[in-house]
Amino acid sequence: MKIAIMAGGMGSRLSNPNKPLISICGKPMIERVASTVSVFGKVYIVTTARHAEVINWSRKHGYEVLMTSGAGYPRDVLEALHMIGAPILFMPSDMPS
């Protein structure tokens, strides 16, 4: 299975576009999501060029990074689907398990 973790949002509610890297109980939220779903298949981190910290974290931890246009969540989901192909499971990066 292919899993796309969506990590390219504006972070407007927290005024932080790198929201997935906020630590919860000692681990970034994105790490909690990625480690939980990685047992089910290949994990891709979907983000935009404006998220350098997320890109660096993802590559450092061995995840393939897919860059979308950042034109909004619905469009970014479609762009990721076209890059990865179906079937695919989409996960938010800011929902720690």
Protein Blocks (a to p, Z undefined) as FASTA:
>chain_A
ZZdddfkbgolmnopaklmmpcgehiafklmmmmmmmmnoccdddddfklmmlmmmmmmn
opacdddehnajklmmmmmmmmnopadddddfklcZZ
